[in-house]
Amino acid sequence: MSHPSSTAAREVTRIVNPRFEPGRVDGHRARRLIDGRDVPATDPFLLMAEDHMPRDAFSRHPHRGIETVTLVLDGAIEHFDSAGHTGLIVAGDAQWMTAGRGVTHEENAVAGSMARTLQLWLNLPAGDKMAEPRYQDLRGATLPVRREPGVEVKVMSGRSGDIVSPTLNHVPVTALDARIDPGASFRQDLEPDTNAFVLVLDGDVRIGMQAISVGEGELAWLTRSDGPEGSQVTVAAASRGARMLLFASPPLREPVVFGGPFVMNTQAEVDQAFADYRDGRF
């Protein structure tokens, strides 16, 4: 396949596949697909964890300064927060939570069950760190879908082809959940300044003009395109077919200070977050 001369082809630059480790409670296993150790390389994506969890793995805890995108792959998650919001997210659904100035919440597997989830932390720009908290439940059955021969792309955020998601963003984020039949492929346009990665949930794919193989459970970071021209990534499924996620967003290039569940721009802001939490101002 050839690309127009004005479009840069995205390729795989590195692949990660961390091992599972024991988690917070008995029966909990987790792995960090994005570990927060190299923020300039992953910006604005801060952390991403895959959890196999029983109930009470994530009891009540706070957040400030970030958004979390929680995808349920198996089972179901009950949600509760300090503002009284409750809900149930089942396999195929996702929740896009803007913590903003502060949220205290719980995420629990249904009693007596196990759930498999992915949670991605997205950094908020300095001007939106103290935004009003917001929840968006993305129901798998009602997400807008791009369809091509052998390909179904659910658009959780942003655009794929002519399909645009209504999900609200503080910064532009493309988030896709794609199923590809054996031998099929699709192309995804990406803005030239975005940082992007692909996570293969099932099967295996070939990415880019170099057709780099990325297997089940592996996360592949894509090359960056910093020029003014657009860019595009080609993804093809091998003989087994595949399900994969793609995330892309422009880097913020701002200072990042982690304070447990708080992510701010300075240590003083992290200290203030802890003080506000202790004083019940979330």
N, C-alpha and C positions, 0 to 999 in steps of 0.2 A: 504494500500500500504506500502511496506517496502522499506527502503533506504539501499543501500550498507553500510557496516560498516564504510567505509572510507569517507562517505558523511554526513555532518551535516545538519539537517533539520532546515530551517529558520521558525520561528513562528512570530506571531504578538506580538509586545511589547507594542504599544500604538496606539490609534486611535484619530484623530482630525477631527472636522467638524465645523469650525468657521462660524459665521453668516455673511451675507452680510451687508455692511455699505454704506451710500451715498458716491459717489465718487467725482471726480474733477469738473465735470460739471453737469448740469441738465440732469437727465436720466441715469447717470453713477452709477452702483452698483459694488462693489468689495469686495472680501474677501481674507485674507492672509492665505493660507494653510500652508506655511512655513513663519514664521515672523521674522527670524533673531535674535531672542532673546537668542537662545542656540546653537551657532555655533558648539561647540564640539559634540553635539548630532546629528546635521544634516550635518556636513562637508562631502563633499564640496558643498552641496546644501545650498544656502544662503537665498533665498526668493522664494516663489511661490505664484502667485496671479491669481485668476479667476476674469475676468472682463466682465461685460455686459455693452458695451460702445457705445455711439453715436460718431459722428465725433468730433474732437478736444478734446477728453478726454486726449490724449497724444500728445500735441504739441511738437515742437522741443525741444530736451533735450540731454545731453551728457552722455557717459559712459566711464569708464576706468577700467581695471583690472579684467574684468569678461567676461563670455559668457552668452548670453541670448538665451533661446530656447522658441520660441513663437509658440503655436499651435492654430489654428483656429478651433473652434468647430462648430460655426454657423456664417453665413455671410461671409464677406470678409474684408481684411485689406490692405490698400495701404501703401507702404513703400517708404521713401525718406531719403537719408543721405547726409552729407556734401561733400562726394566725388562724388556725382552725381548719385549714384545708385538709381534706382526706381524699383518697382515691385508690384505685386498683389498676396496676399496669400489668398486662398479660403478655405472653410470648408474641412477638411481632410488633409490640407497641414501644414507644419511647416517651420519655418526659424531658422537656427542655426547661430547666429551672434557672432563672436569673436570681442569684443570691443578692447581688447588689449590696445595699447598705447593711443587710443582715437577715439571715433566716436561721431558725433552729428547727430541725426536722428529724424524722425517723424513716428508714427504708427497711422493710421487714419482709422476708419470705412468709407466705401464708403458713399458719401454724401446722406443724406436722409434715411440711414439705421442704424441698430444696429448690432453689432458683439459681439460674445461671444468667449473669448480667455482665454488661460492659458499661463502665462509666468513664466519660471523658470530661476533663476540666478544661474549660476555655477561659483564657484571661480576658478581663474587661479592660478597656482603655482607661487611663487615669480619669478622664472626664465623666466616666460612667461607673466608677467603682462604687459610688454611693447611690446608684439608681434605685428606683422603687423595685422591690422584689416582684417577680412575675413567674407564672407557671404556664406552660403550654403542653398539653397532652397530645401526643402525635399517635393517633390510632392507626395501626397498620392497615386496617381494612378500608380506611378513608384517605390515605395518603395519595397525592397525585402521582400518576404512573406514566413513565415514558416506555413505549413498547416499540420494539423493532424485531425482525425475524430472529427468534431464539433468545431474545433478551427482554427482561422486565426490570426496569429501574424505578424503584420507589424514591421519590424526591422528598426527603425529610426537611431540607432547607436549601435555598438557592435555586439553581436552574440546571436542568439537563435537557439538551436539545431545545424544544419549544415548550417544555413543561416547567412551570414555575411554582414553587411552594409558597403558601401563605405564611409560613413561620416567620415570626418577627426576630430580627437580629439587631444587636448594637453595633456589630461589625459584620461585613459580608461573610457568610459561611456557606459553603457547599457541603451538603451531607447526603450521601446516596446509599441505598441498600439495593444491590443489583444481584439478580439471578441470571446466569448465562448457561444456555444449553451447550452440550458438547460440540466443539467446533465453531460456535458462534462468537461474535465479538462486537464491541461498540467503542465509539470514541467519545471522550468527554472534553469539551473546551474548558480551559482554565485561564483565569486572568494571569498576566505575566508575572505579577509580584506575589502570587500566593505560595504558601508552603502547603504541601499536600502529601498524603499517605494513603495506602490501600491496606486493609486488613482482610485476609481470606478466612471466612468462617467455615466453609465446606469446599471440598474439591481442591483444584489448583488452577492457576491462571498463568498466562504469559503476558508480560507488561512491556509496552514500548516497542519501538522498531527493532530493538535488540532481542525481543521476545524472552526476557529474563523470567525464569520459572519462579513462582511464588506459591508455596504450598499451604495447606490447611494449618491455621494457627499462626502463620507468619505475617508480620507487619512490614511493609516495604515503603520506605521513604522515597519520594520522587525528586529528581533533580529540580533545581530552581531555574526560573527563567526571569532574569532581571531586566531584560531589554524592553523596548516599547511595544514589540509585536506580541500578538496573542500566542497562546500555547495550547497543546492538546496531548492527551494521553490515550493510547489504544490499549484495550484490555480484551484478551481472548481466553476462552475456556479450553482446557485440554479435554481428553477423552471422557472424563467423569462429569464434566460440567462443574459449575461453581456458584457459590454465593459469596459476595464480597461487599465490604463497606469502603467508601471513598470519602475522605474529608479534605477540604481545602479552605484556606483563609489567609488573608494578607498578614504578615507579621506586624506587631505593634511597635517593636523596637523601643520599648520603654523599660525602665528598671523594674525588676521583679524581686520581691522579698517574701519568702514563704514564712508563715507562722502557723504551722499545723493546718487547720482548715481555713485559714485566712491567707489571702494573697493580695498584697498591696504593693505600692511603689517605694515606700520607705519603712524603716524599722519603727519610726515614731507612729506611723499609721497602723502597723501591726499591733503595737503596744496599746493604741487607742481602741482597736477592735477587741482585744482581750478585756480591757477595762469596761467597754460598753456591754460586752457579753456578761461579765460578772455582775454589772449593775442592772441587768435586766432590760437593757435598751434595744434588744433585738426584737 
